[in-house]
Each structure stands twice: as structure tokens, then as C-alpha cells.
Amino acid sequence: MVGHCKVLEIGDSLGNDLGWGLSRELASTHALKLVQKDKSASGLVTAWFYNWPHHLKTLLKQYHPDLLIVCVGADDEQGMKVNGHVYGFDTPQWRARYTLLIRQIDAMATRAGTYVLWVGLPVMAPNIYREGVVTLNSLYRSVAATVPGVTFLPSWSLFANARGQFENAAPVNHVRTVLRSPDGIHLSYVGENVFATFVTNEIATIYHVELKPSQPMSITS
């Protein structure tokens, strides 16, 4: 990724949160063009609503991105139909099928010559929901480790306290600020910028490019 490059960002409503933040943080980086193509309420499970492999195939041909950023999964803690059978979330059959779907996304992008940065889901407030996110992140990480050109970027600790627990607010640039929406899942405006600043800095480190967030916001002690 040298000179001008194109970044395609996809995901669900949390992907939107990240994408909106990235659009602000990368606004002054003229050598990089961000294309945000998130779909709220989508997921890898709900192909009947929005089939990500189908749409990604079109997006890759249309934009030819150098980097694909994926942030998805907030709506995937539900049953999935496989060959006429419905399997509950986190059952062995569910995990096997979901792993194939992750691998399909990664393979489509890398075959097109695109690097993939799969951004893990942050810590969540609802207890059962939070446990499911741990499962999802483990699958994203495990697949990324087996596909050349794919990097898993965990974000759990970004919005967690020192004990790994959910934090609704934290000092941002030394001013205590609310980071999450009332649902304990989505991000506030400042939370979006914190998320995007983190991802922007990680892109610079991972891919050895010079990126400077336009309005950097970081959690400070």
C-alpha cells in the first residue's frame, strides 16, 4: 500500500459506527480514499436479508480496493439454517458453518489482491450478548490466522477497563466522556472517533503507511 490507495469498509450497524468515525479521521488523508458500504441489521447469518458474499463480489469488482476493513457480527447471535436444518447459536454445526462464511469473505478479498483487516467486536454491556461476542471474535481470529493477507484486530480492550469489563465512559483526551450508546452496544459520536483513531493508527502500523487522524481521540489515563 504505497502512494494512493483505496479502502473499502463493510459491516453492520457497528461497522457504520466505525465507518463514520473513519470518514472523519481520514478526511485529511488525500492519498487514501475510503469507501463505506455498511448495511445496518446485516450479518453473515442473515443472508436472506443481505447476502454479504454476493454484495462483496460486486463491491470488489467495482472499487478494486487495496484494503478491506470488516466490522460485522453484532446481529449474528442467532440460529442459522443449514441444508434445511436450523442450528442454534454456538452449536458445533453453527460454528462450522459460520467459520466457512468468514473464510469465504476473506478468500474472496485476498483472491482479488486485497488485504483484509477484520476488526473484532468491542466489549458489550448485556451479559449474555457479551459472551456471544467472545465466541464470534474467537472465530474471526482463528480464520484470520490461516489466511495469508488477513489480519485480525481485536478491539475488546479499547472500551474495557483494566479488568476487561464494559466501560460506558472514560477520559478521552483527558476529558471524561460517554463512549457508548444507551443500549451498551453501539458507540457515541466520541466513541466512533476513538474507535476510528485506534483503527487508523493500527492500519499505519500494520501496513507501514503514514496516516494521521484528522481529529484524533484516544482514551487517556
Protein Blocks (a to p, Z undefined) as FASTA:
>chain_A
ZZjadddddddfklmmmmmmmmmmmmmmmkbccdddddehiafklmmlocfklmmmmmmm
mnopabdcddehjlmmccddeehiacdehiaklmmmmmmmmmmmmmmmmmnopacddddd
dddfblmlmmmmmmmmmmmmmmmmmmghiacddfklmmpcfkopacfbdceehiacdfbd
fkomaccfklmmmmmmmmmmmmmmmnopacddfbdcdddZZ
